[in-house]
Amino acid sequence: MISVKDLHVYYGLIEAVKGIDFKVDEGKIVSLIGSNGAGKTSTLEAVLNSVKRSGEIIFSGYDIVNHKTHSLVQRGLALVPEGRRVFINLTVEDNLRMGAFNNDENYARLRDAMYKLFPRIKEKRNQMAGTLSGGEQQMLAISRALMSEPKLLMLDEPSLGLAPKIVGEVFETIVKLKEEGITILLVEQNAFAALKISDYAYVLENGKIAMEGIASQMIGDDEIRKKYLGG
Amino acid sequence: MDFTVFMQQMVNGFSLGSMYALIAIGYTMVYGVLRLINFAHGDIMMVGAFLGYFGVSILGLPFPAAVLLAVVGSAALGMLTDKIAYRPLRSAPKISLLITAIGISFFLENAFNVFFGGTPRAFPVPEYMEIILSLGGLTFSVASLMVPIVTLILLAIILWILFKTKYGMAIRALAFDVNTVNLMGIDANRIIMIVFGIGSALAAVGGIFWAVNYPSVEPMMGVLIGLKAFAAAVVGGIGSVAGAVIGGFIIGFTEVVVVAFLPEYGGYKDAFAFVLLILVLLFKPTGILGLNFDKSRF
Protein backbone atom coordinates (compact mmCIF):
# COMPACT_ATOMS: atom_id res chain seq x y z
CA MET A 1 0.00 0.00 0.00
CA ILE A 2 2.62 2.52 1.05
CA SER A 3 6.35 2.21 1.35
CA VAL A 4 8.66 4.91 2.60
CA LYS A 5 12.43 4.92 2.21
CA ASP A 6 15.10 7.11 3.73
CA LEU A 7 12.63 9.73 4.95
CA HIS A 8 14.12 12.88 6.46
CA VAL A 9 12.10 15.76 7.92
CA TYR A 10 13.59 19.15 8.62
CA TYR A 11 12.39 22.11 10.66
CA GLY A 12 14.92 24.74 9.68
CA LEU A 13 18.26 23.36 10.80
CA ILE A 14 16.72 20.73 13.05
CA GLU A 15 16.28 17.26 11.63
CA ALA A 16 13.25 15.70 13.28
CA VAL A 17 13.22 12.46 11.29
CA LYS A 18 16.61 11.06 10.35
CA GLY A 19 16.24 8.62 7.51
CA ILE A 20 13.58 6.07 8.33
CA ASP A 21 12.17 3.20 6.24
CA PHE A 22 8.75 1.70 6.83
CA LYS A 23 5.86 0.18 4.97
CA VAL A 24 2.21 -0.53 5.49
CA ASP A 25 0.68 -3.51 3.69
CA GLU A 26 -2.85 -3.46 2.40
CA GLY A 27 -5.51 -4.34 4.94
CA LYS A 28 -3.19 -4.11 7.94
CA ILE A 29 -2.94 -1.89 10.98
CA VAL A 30 0.61 -0.63 11.43
CA SER A 31 1.66 1.47 14.42
CA LEU A 32 4.38 4.02 14.88
CA ILE A 33 5.02 4.21 18.60
CA GLY A 34 7.51 6.11 20.67
CA SER A 35 7.79 8.91 23.16
CA ASN A 36 6.94 12.56 22.72
CA GLY A 37 9.27 14.21 20.20
CA ALA A 38 10.39 10.94 18.63
CA GLY A 39 9.22 12.15 15.20
CA LYS A 40 5.91 10.33 14.88
CA THR A 41 3.74 13.29 13.92
CA SER A 42 6.47 14.63 11.65
CA THR A 43 6.48 11.31 9.82
CA LEU A 44 2.75 11.49 9.10
CA GLU A 45 3.02 15.10 8.04
CA ALA A 46 5.91 14.18 5.79
CA VAL A 47 3.85 11.50 4.06
CA LEU A 48 1.24 14.17 3.30
CA ASN A 49 3.83 16.74 2.23
CA SER A 50 2.90 19.32 4.82
CA VAL A 51 6.45 19.65 6.15
CA LYS A 52 9.83 19.98 4.45
CA ARG A 53 11.18 16.51 3.79
CA SER A 54 13.20 14.28 1.50
CA GLY A 55 13.07 10.60 0.69
CA GLU A 56 11.08 8.18 -1.39
CA ILE A 57 7.37 7.56 -0.85
CA ILE A 58 5.56 5.03 -3.01
CA PHE A 59 1.78 4.82 -2.58
CA SER A 60 -0.19 2.18 -4.53
CA GLY A 61 2.72 1.88 -6.95
CA TYR A 62 3.08 5.62 -7.60
CA ASP A 63 5.87 7.89 -6.50
CA ILE A 64 4.00 10.60 -4.56
CA VAL A 65 6.91 12.65 -3.27
CA ASN A 66 6.10 15.67 -5.40
CA HIS A 67 2.35 15.75 -4.82
CA LYS A 68 0.76 18.46 -2.73
CA THR A 69 -1.27 17.68 0.38
CA HIS A 70 -4.68 18.20 -1.19
CA SER A 71 -3.91 16.06 -4.21
CA LEU A 72 -2.61 13.24 -1.98
CA VAL A 73 -5.92 13.28 -0.14
CA GLN A 74 -7.69 13.10 -3.49
CA ARG A 75 -5.58 10.02 -4.29
CA GLY A 76 -6.74 8.12 -1.23
CA LEU A 77 -4.67 9.19 1.76
CA ALA A 78 -6.39 10.67 4.77
CA LEU A 79 -5.15 11.94 8.11
CA VAL A 80 -7.01 12.35 11.37
CA PRO A 81 -4.73 15.02 12.80
CA GLU A 82 -3.41 15.27 16.32
CA GLY A 83 -5.79 17.25 18.51
CA ARG A 84 -8.67 16.33 16.16
CA ARG A 85 -8.88 19.76 14.57
CA VAL A 86 -12.54 19.65 13.69
CA PHE A 87 -13.81 22.89 12.16
CA ILE A 88 -15.19 24.40 15.34
CA ASN A 89 -17.12 27.14 13.52
CA LEU A 90 -18.94 24.69 11.24
CA THR A 91 -21.76 22.34 12.18
CA VAL A 92 -21.08 18.65 12.62
CA GLU A 93 -22.79 17.91 9.34
CA ASP A 94 -20.84 20.61 7.50
CA ASN A 95 -17.62 19.10 8.86
CA LEU A 96 -18.61 15.85 7.17
CA ARG A 97 -19.45 17.78 4.02
CA MET A 98 -15.90 19.18 4.01
CA GLY A 99 -14.52 15.66 4.32
CA ALA A 100 -16.40 14.74 1.15
CA PHE A 101 -15.38 17.89 -0.72
CA ASN A 102 -14.20 15.87 -3.72
CA ASN A 103 -16.70 13.08 -3.26
CA ASP A 104 -20.04 14.77 -3.92
CA GLU A 105 -21.79 11.78 -5.42
CA ASN A 106 -21.20 9.61 -2.34
CA TYR A 107 -21.68 12.31 0.28
CA ALA A 108 -25.21 11.43 1.42
CA ARG A 109 -24.52 7.70 1.56
CA LEU A 110 -21.28 8.12 3.51
CA ARG A 111 -22.80 10.66 5.88
CA ASP A 112 -25.56 8.24 6.79
CA ALA A 113 -22.99 5.47 7.21
CA MET A 114 -21.03 7.68 9.63
CA TYR A 115 -24.17 8.48 11.60
CA LYS A 116 -24.75 4.76 11.87
CA LEU A 117 -21.17 4.17 13.00
CA PHE A 118 -21.34 7.01 15.55
CA PRO A 119 -24.96 7.62 16.60
CA ARG A 120 -23.77 10.26 19.07
CA ILE A 121 -22.63 12.62 16.37
CA LYS A 122 -25.90 12.12 14.52
CA GLU A 123 -27.78 13.54 17.51
CA LYS A 124 -25.61 16.64 17.33
CA ARG A 125 -25.43 17.03 13.59
CA ASN A 126 -26.75 20.60 13.57
CA GLN A 127 -24.55 21.82 16.41
CA MET A 128 -21.30 23.66 15.96
CA ALA A 129 -18.46 21.15 16.14
CA GLY A 130 -16.80 23.32 18.78
CA THR A 131 -19.57 22.40 21.23
CA LEU A 132 -18.81 18.67 21.12
CA SER A 133 -16.90 16.84 23.84
CA GLY A 134 -13.37 15.60 23.15
CA GLY A 135 -14.53 12.08 22.42
CA GLU A 136 -17.27 13.26 20.09
CA GLN A 137 -14.80 15.52 18.29
CA GLN A 138 -12.51 12.54 17.81
CA MET A 139 -15.36 10.53 16.33
CA LEU A 140 -16.22 13.45 14.08
CA ALA A 141 -12.59 13.81 13.01
CA ILE A 142 -12.43 10.11 12.11
CA SER A 143 -15.75 10.29 10.25
CA ARG A 144 -14.64 13.39 8.41
CA ALA A 145 -11.47 11.64 7.25
CA LEU A 146 -13.50 8.62 6.11
CA MET A 147 -15.76 10.82 3.97
CA SER A 148 -13.11 10.87 1.26
CA GLU A 149 -13.17 7.04 1.19
CA PRO A 150 -9.44 6.75 1.79
CA LYS A 151 -7.39 3.69 0.96
CA LEU A 152 -4.95 4.53 3.73
CA LEU A 153 -6.20 6.15 6.92
CA MET A 154 -3.58 7.71 9.15
CA LEU A 155 -4.48 8.54 12.73
CA ASP A 156 -2.29 10.78 14.87
CA GLU A 157 -2.69 10.15 18.60
CA PRO A 158 -6.41 9.36 18.50
CA SER A 159 -6.43 8.56 22.23
CA LEU A 160 -4.86 11.84 23.33
CA GLY A 161 -6.80 13.58 26.08
CA LEU A 162 -9.73 11.17 26.04
CA ALA A 163 -11.34 9.29 28.93
CA PRO A 164 -10.31 5.60 29.09
CA LYS A 165 -13.78 4.40 28.13
CA ILE A 166 -13.78 6.60 25.03
CA VAL A 167 -10.27 5.46 24.15
CA GLY A 168 -11.59 1.91 24.13
CA GLU A 169 -14.41 2.93 21.76
CA VAL A 170 -11.99 4.68 19.42
CA PHE A 171 -9.71 1.66 19.23
CA GLU A 172 -12.67 -0.66 18.65
CA THR A 173 -13.69 1.59 15.78
CA ILE A 174 -10.21 1.36 14.26
CA VAL A 175 -10.43 -2.43 14.31
CA LYS A 176 -13.87 -2.22 12.70
CA LEU A 177 -12.48 -0.03 9.94
CA LYS A 178 -9.72 -2.55 9.29
CA GLU A 179 -12.35 -5.27 8.99
CA GLU A 180 -14.04 -3.14 6.36
CA GLY A 181 -10.83 -3.20 4.35
CA ILE A 182 -9.24 0.14 5.20
CA THR A 183 -5.48 0.11 5.69
CA ILE A 184 -4.41 1.96 8.81
CA LEU A 185 -1.26 3.72 9.92
CA LEU A 186 -1.59 4.57 13.59
CA VAL A 187 0.62 6.90 15.60
CA GLU A 188 0.29 6.51 19.36
CA GLN A 189 2.03 7.31 22.59
CA ASN A 190 -0.25 4.80 24.24
CA ALA A 191 1.98 2.02 22.88
CA PHE A 192 0.36 -0.87 24.68
CA ALA A 193 -3.13 -0.11 23.40
CA ALA A 194 -1.80 0.46 19.89
CA LEU A 195 0.14 -2.81 19.80
CA LYS A 196 -2.90 -4.76 20.92
CA ILE A 197 -4.80 -3.89 17.75
CA SER A 198 -1.84 -3.68 15.33
CA ASP A 199 -0.38 -6.23 12.97
CA TYR A 200 3.05 -4.68 12.80
CA ALA A 201 4.79 -1.87 14.65
CA TYR A 202 7.77 0.44 14.46
CA VAL A 203 9.32 2.06 17.51
CA LEU A 204 10.63 5.55 16.83
CA GLU A 205 13.34 7.06 18.98
CA ASN A 206 14.95 10.45 18.31
CA GLY A 207 13.91 10.41 14.68
CA LYS A 208 15.18 6.91 13.97
CA ILE A 209 13.56 3.50 13.98
CA ALA A 210 14.86 1.82 17.10
CA MET A 211 13.06 -1.43 16.49
CA GLU A 212 10.29 -3.03 14.49
CA GLY A 213 8.38 -6.27 14.53
CA ILE A 214 5.12 -8.15 14.62
CA ALA A 215 2.94 -6.42 17.19
CA SER A 216 1.80 -9.50 19.08
CA GLN A 217 5.40 -10.62 19.52
CA MET A 218 6.46 -7.19 20.72
CA ILE A 219 3.83 -7.24 23.45
CA GLY A 220 5.03 -10.67 24.55
CA ASP A 221 8.71 -9.74 24.66
CA ASP A 222 9.73 -8.84 28.21
CA GLU A 223 12.73 -6.78 27.15
CA ILE A 224 10.64 -4.65 24.78
CA ARG A 225 7.97 -4.25 27.41
CA LYS A 226 10.52 -2.90 29.84
CA LYS A 227 12.27 -0.62 27.41
CA TYR A 228 9.39 0.81 25.38
CA LEU A 229 6.11 -0.05 26.97
CA GLY A 230 6.78 1.10 30.49
CA GLY A 231 6.89 -2.29 32.18
CA MET B 1 -37.75 67.47 13.20
CA ASP B 2 -39.86 67.06 10.13
CA PHE B 3 -40.73 63.41 9.66
CA THR B 4 -40.47 63.63 5.88
CA VAL B 5 -37.02 65.13 6.09
CA PHE B 6 -36.00 62.39 8.49
CA MET B 7 -37.30 59.64 6.21
CA GLN B 8 -35.63 61.27 3.24
CA GLN B 9 -32.30 61.12 5.05
CA MET B 10 -32.91 57.50 5.98
CA VAL B 11 -33.39 56.67 2.30
CA ASN B 12 -30.15 58.45 1.49
CA GLY B 13 -28.33 56.73 4.32
CA PHE B 14 -29.56 53.35 3.20
CA SER B 15 -28.25 54.00 -0.27
CA LEU B 16 -24.85 55.28 0.86
CA GLY B 17 -24.52 52.52 3.44
CA SER B 18 -25.18 49.90 0.80
CA MET B 19 -22.22 51.11 -1.23
CA TYR B 20 -19.89 50.95 1.76
CA ALA B 21 -21.28 47.54 2.61
CA LEU B 22 -20.60 46.12 -0.85
CA ILE B 23 -16.98 47.21 -0.64
CA ALA B 24 -16.55 46.25 3.01
CA ILE B 25 -17.50 42.62 2.30
CA GLY B 26 -14.33 42.22 0.24
CA TYR B 27 -12.13 43.53 3.04
CA THR B 28 -13.71 41.29 5.60
CA MET B 29 -13.64 38.10 3.50
CA VAL B 30 -10.01 38.52 2.50
CA TYR B 31 -9.10 39.25 6.11
CA GLY B 32 -10.90 36.06 7.12
CA VAL B 33 -8.86 33.80 4.88
CA LEU B 34 -5.48 35.59 4.84
CA ARG B 35 -5.45 37.89 7.90
CA LEU B 36 -4.62 40.60 5.40
CA ILE B 37 -6.08 44.09 5.18
CA ASN B 38 -6.10 44.28 1.41
CA PHE B 39 -5.36 47.94 0.91
CA ALA B 40 -5.62 47.48 -2.86
CA HIS B 41 -9.32 46.65 -2.48
CA GLY B 42 -10.49 50.26 -2.85
CA ASP B 43 -8.47 50.50 -6.05
CA ILE B 44 -10.04 47.33 -7.40
CA MET B 45 -13.33 49.16 -6.86
CA MET B 46 -11.93 52.11 -8.84
CA VAL B 47 -10.95 49.76 -11.68
CA GLY B 48 -14.48 48.35 -11.60
CA ALA B 49 -15.95 51.84 -11.93
CA PHE B 50 -13.59 52.59 -14.82
CA LEU B 51 -14.47 49.34 -16.59
CA GLY B 52 -18.13 50.30 -16.31
CA TYR B 53 -17.31 53.74 -17.70
CA PHE B 54 -15.32 52.27 -20.61
CA GLY B 55 -18.03 49.75 -21.28
CA VAL B 56 -20.71 52.39 -21.73
CA SER B 57 -18.86 55.33 -23.21
CA ILE B 58 -16.18 53.66 -25.35
CA LEU B 59 -17.56 50.24 -26.22
CA GLY B 60 -21.11 51.60 -26.33
CA LEU B 61 -22.46 48.68 -24.31
CA PRO B 62 -25.87 48.88 -22.66
CA PHE B 63 -25.54 49.62 -18.94
CA PRO B 64 -26.18 46.06 -17.64
CA ALA B 65 -23.57 44.66 -20.03
CA ALA B 66 -21.08 47.27 -18.82
CA VAL B 67 -21.79 46.25 -15.24
CA LEU B 68 -21.13 42.65 -16.19
CA LEU B 69 -17.86 43.65 -17.85
CA ALA B 70 -16.83 45.53 -14.70
CA VAL B 71 -17.75 42.64 -12.41
CA VAL B 72 -15.93 40.03 -14.47
CA GLY B 73 -12.92 42.28 -15.11
CA SER B 74 -12.54 43.25 -11.46
CA ALA B 75 -12.94 39.67 -10.26
CA ALA B 76 -10.21 38.64 -12.69
CA LEU B 77 -7.97 41.48 -11.51
CA GLY B 78 -8.56 40.57 -7.86
CA MET B 79 -7.70 36.94 -8.49
CA LEU B 80 -4.65 37.97 -10.50
CA THR B 81 -3.29 40.14 -7.68
CA ASP B 82 -3.71 37.18 -5.34
CA LYS B 83 -1.93 34.84 -7.71
CA ILE B 84 1.03 37.02 -8.64
CA ALA B 85 1.44 39.18 -5.54
CA TYR B 86 0.01 37.48 -2.44
CA ARG B 87 0.38 33.77 -3.13
CA PRO B 88 4.20 33.82 -3.26
CA LEU B 89 4.07 35.37 0.22
CA ARG B 90 1.85 32.78 1.92
CA SER B 91 4.53 31.78 4.39
CA ALA B 92 6.10 35.24 4.69
CA PRO B 93 5.41 37.51 7.68
CA LYS B 94 2.01 39.22 7.50
CA ILE B 95 3.66 42.63 7.32
CA SER B 96 5.13 41.68 3.92
CA LEU B 97 1.64 40.97 2.64
CA LEU B 98 0.42 44.30 3.94
CA ILE B 99 3.25 46.21 2.30
CA THR B 100 2.60 44.35 -0.94
CA ALA B 101 -1.07 45.34 -0.77
CA ILE B 102 -0.10 48.98 -0.38
CA GLY B 103 2.26 48.56 -3.33
CA ILE B 104 -0.51 47.18 -5.53
CA SER B 105 -2.73 50.04 -4.43
CA PHE B 106 -0.14 52.64 -5.49
CA PHE B 107 0.50 50.76 -8.70
CA LEU B 108 -3.15 50.72 -9.75
CA GLU B 109 -3.74 54.36 -8.81
CA ASN B 110 -0.68 55.59 -10.67
CA ALA B 111 -1.10 53.32 -13.66
CA PHE B 112 -4.63 54.67 -14.18
CA ASN B 113 -3.37 58.19 -13.61
CA VAL B 114 -0.69 57.79 -16.28
CA PHE B 115 -2.87 56.08 -18.84
CA PHE B 116 -6.18 57.86 -18.36
CA GLY B 117 -5.33 61.09 -16.57
CA GLY B 118 -6.36 62.34 -13.16
CA THR B 119 -9.25 64.52 -14.32
CA PRO B 120 -12.62 63.16 -13.22
CA ARG B 121 -14.63 61.84 -16.12
CA ALA B 122 -18.39 62.20 -16.21
CA PHE B 123 -20.03 58.80 -15.86
CA PRO B 124 -22.73 58.19 -18.46
CA VAL B 125 -25.66 57.39 -16.18
CA PRO B 126 -28.51 55.70 -18.05
CA GLU B 127 -31.54 57.96 -18.21
CA TYR B 128 -33.91 55.55 -16.50
CA MET B 129 -31.74 55.61 -13.40
CA GLU B 130 -32.11 59.36 -13.08
CA ILE B 131 -35.89 59.33 -13.04
CA ILE B 132 -37.08 60.87 -9.80
CA LEU B 133 -39.84 59.07 -8.00
CA SER B 134 -41.90 60.62 -5.27
CA LEU B 135 -43.80 58.81 -2.59
CA GLY B 136 -45.64 60.60 0.19
CA GLY B 137 -43.40 63.63 0.08
CA LEU B 138 -40.22 61.58 -0.25
CA THR B 139 -38.27 61.88 -3.45
CA PHE B 140 -35.60 59.56 -4.66
CA SER B 141 -34.00 58.60 -7.92
CA VAL B 142 -34.33 55.14 -9.39
CA ALA B 143 -30.60 54.75 -8.80
CA SER B 144 -30.80 55.42 -5.06
CA LEU B 145 -33.63 52.89 -4.84
CA MET B 146 -31.74 50.29 -6.86
CA VAL B 147 -28.58 50.46 -4.78
CA PRO B 148 -29.99 49.00 -1.54
CA ILE B 149 -32.17 46.48 -3.37
CA VAL B 150 -29.26 45.14 -5.39
CA THR B 151 -27.08 45.13 -2.27
CA LEU B 152 -29.57 43.07 -0.31
CA ILE B 153 -29.93 40.60 -3.18
CA LEU B 154 -26.15 40.25 -3.46
CA LEU B 155 -25.85 39.88 0.30
CA ALA B 156 -28.42 37.08 0.26
CA ILE B 157 -26.46 35.35 -2.50
CA ILE B 158 -23.18 35.69 -0.58
CA LEU B 159 -24.68 34.32 2.62
CA TRP B 160 -26.19 31.46 0.67
CA ILE B 161 -22.79 30.67 -0.84
CA LEU B 162 -21.07 30.89 2.55
CA PHE B 163 -23.52 28.76 4.47
CA LYS B 164 -25.07 26.40 1.95
CA THR B 165 -22.40 25.51 -0.60
CA LYS B 166 -19.31 23.45 -0.06
CA TYR B 167 -17.13 26.28 -1.35
CA GLY B 168 -18.63 28.65 1.20
CA MET B 169 -18.10 26.15 3.99
CA ALA B 170 -14.50 25.82 2.88
CA ILE B 171 -14.13 29.61 3.02
CA ARG B 172 -15.41 29.62 6.59
CA ALA B 173 -13.30 26.62 7.55
CA LEU B 174 -10.25 28.32 6.06
CA ALA B 175 -10.71 31.30 8.37
CA PHE B 176 -10.03 29.03 11.32
CA ASP B 177 -7.72 26.28 10.15
CA VAL B 178 -5.77 26.40 6.89
CA ASN B 179 -3.81 23.15 7.26
CA THR B 180 -6.85 21.08 8.05
CA VAL B 181 -8.62 22.46 4.98
CA ASN B 182 -5.81 21.01 2.89
CA LEU B 183 -6.30 17.68 4.69
CA MET B 184 -9.83 17.59 3.27
CA GLY B 185 -8.35 17.36 -0.22
CA ILE B 186 -9.19 21.01 -0.79
CA ASP B 187 -6.69 23.28 -2.50
CA ALA B 188 -6.68 26.18 -0.03
CA ASN B 189 -5.08 28.45 -2.63
CA ARG B 190 -8.03 27.91 -4.93
CA ILE B 191 -10.47 28.83 -2.18
CA ILE B 192 -8.48 31.97 -1.39
CA MET B 193 -8.61 32.92 -5.06
CA ILE B 194 -12.38 32.46 -5.08
CA VAL B 195 -12.59 34.83 -2.10
CA PHE B 196 -10.64 37.47 -4.00
CA GLY B 197 -12.92 36.94 -6.98
CA ILE B 198 -16.12 37.38 -4.94
CA GLY B 199 -14.81 40.38 -3.00
CA SER B 200 -13.59 42.13 -6.13
CA ALA B 201 -16.82 41.48 -8.01
CA LEU B 202 -18.82 43.08 -5.18
CA ALA B 203 -16.40 46.00 -5.08
CA ALA B 204 -16.99 46.55 -8.79
CA VAL B 205 -20.74 46.75 -8.19
CA GLY B 206 -20.10 49.20 -5.34
CA GLY B 207 -17.79 51.25 -7.57
CA ILE B 208 -20.36 51.51 -10.33
CA PHE B 209 -23.06 52.55 -7.91
CA TRP B 210 -20.70 55.20 -6.64
CA ALA B 211 -20.00 56.38 -10.17
CA VAL B 212 -23.74 56.55 -10.87
CA ASN B 213 -24.54 58.54 -7.73
CA TYR B 214 -21.67 61.00 -7.94
CA PRO B 215 -21.52 60.74 -11.64
CA SER B 216 -17.78 60.65 -12.22
CA VAL B 217 -14.80 58.34 -12.12
CA GLU B 218 -11.17 59.19 -11.39
CA PRO B 219 -8.08 57.13 -10.47
CA MET B 220 -7.96 58.21 -6.82
CA MET B 221 -11.64 57.61 -6.08
CA GLY B 222 -10.83 54.31 -4.36
CA VAL B 223 -8.65 55.83 -1.65
CA LEU B 224 -11.16 57.53 0.62
CA ILE B 225 -14.07 55.22 -0.20
CA GLY B 226 -11.82 52.24 0.37
CA LEU B 227 -10.63 53.52 3.72
CA LYS B 228 -14.18 54.19 4.86
CA ALA B 229 -15.31 50.76 3.74
CA PHE B 230 -12.36 49.35 5.66
CA ALA B 231 -13.56 51.30 8.72
CA ALA B 232 -17.01 49.80 8.12
CA ALA B 233 -15.57 46.29 8.06
CA VAL B 234 -13.77 46.87 11.37
CA VAL B 235 -16.78 48.53 13.02
CA GLY B 236 -19.00 45.62 11.99
CA GLY B 237 -16.38 43.07 13.04
CA ILE B 238 -13.62 42.08 10.68
CA GLY B 239 -14.04 38.57 9.34
CA SER B 240 -17.84 38.67 9.47
CA VAL B 241 -19.77 39.32 6.26
CA ALA B 242 -22.96 40.29 8.04
CA GLY B 243 -20.84 42.57 10.25
CA ALA B 244 -19.38 44.28 7.19
CA VAL B 245 -22.88 45.07 5.97
CA ILE B 246 -23.96 46.40 9.36
CA GLY B 247 -20.78 48.46 9.59
CA GLY B 248 -21.39 49.83 6.10
CA PHE B 249 -24.88 50.96 7.03
CA ILE B 250 -23.70 52.51 10.30
CA ILE B 251 -21.09 54.58 8.52
CA GLY B 252 -23.44 55.48 5.69
CA PHE B 253 -26.18 56.62 8.08
CA THR B 254 -23.73 58.49 10.29
CA GLU B 255 -22.44 60.52 7.37
CA VAL B 256 -25.91 61.35 6.11
CA VAL B 257 -27.13 62.32 9.55
CA VAL B 258 -24.14 64.55 10.19
CA VAL B 259 -24.56 66.39 6.91
CA ALA B 260 -28.32 66.73 7.24
CA PHE B 261 -28.75 67.61 10.89
CA LEU B 262 -25.42 69.12 11.88
CA PRO B 263 -24.66 71.06 8.72
CA GLU B 264 -22.07 73.20 10.53
CA TYR B 265 -19.99 70.02 10.92
CA GLY B 266 -20.73 68.85 7.37
CA GLY B 267 -17.17 69.54 6.33
CA TYR B 268 -16.03 66.88 8.79
CA LYS B 269 -18.33 64.20 7.38
CA ASP B 270 -15.44 62.12 6.10
CA ALA B 271 -13.84 62.16 9.54
CA PHE B 272 -16.75 60.47 11.29
CA ALA B 273 -16.06 57.06 9.79
CA PHE B 274 -12.60 57.21 11.29
CA VAL B 275 -13.79 58.50 14.64
CA LEU B 276 -16.07 55.46 14.76
CA LEU B 277 -13.14 53.27 13.75
CA ILE B 278 -11.03 54.62 16.59
CA LEU B 279 -13.84 54.22 19.12
CA VAL B 280 -14.45 50.62 18.08
CA LEU B 281 -10.75 49.80 18.22
CA LEU B 282 -10.57 51.33 21.70
CA PHE B 283 -13.65 49.79 23.24
CA LYS B 284 -14.54 46.66 21.23
CA PRO B 285 -11.70 45.73 18.92
CA THR B 286 -13.57 42.73 17.52
CA GLY B 287 -16.37 45.01 16.31
CA ILE B 288 -20.10 44.43 16.49
CA LEU B 289 -20.19 40.88 15.13
CA GLY B 290 -16.49 40.23 15.27
CA LEU B 291 -15.39 36.65 15.10
CA ASN B 292 -13.26 35.39 17.91
CA PHE B 293 -10.17 34.29 16.03
CA ASP B 294 -8.35 33.42 19.26
CA LYS B 295 -9.27 29.81 18.84
CA SER B 296 -8.12 29.73 15.24
CA ARG B 297 -5.08 27.76 14.22
CA PHE B 298 -4.09 30.13 11.51
Interface residues (C-beta under 8 A of the other chain):
Chain A: L48 S50 K68 T69 H70 S71 V73 Q74 A78 L79 P81 R85 F87 I88 N89 L90 D94 R97 M98 G99 F101 N102 D104 G130 R144 A145 S148
Chain B: K166 M169 A170 R172 A173 A175 F176 D177 N179 T180 V181 N182 L183 M184 G185 I186 D187 A188 L291 K295 R297
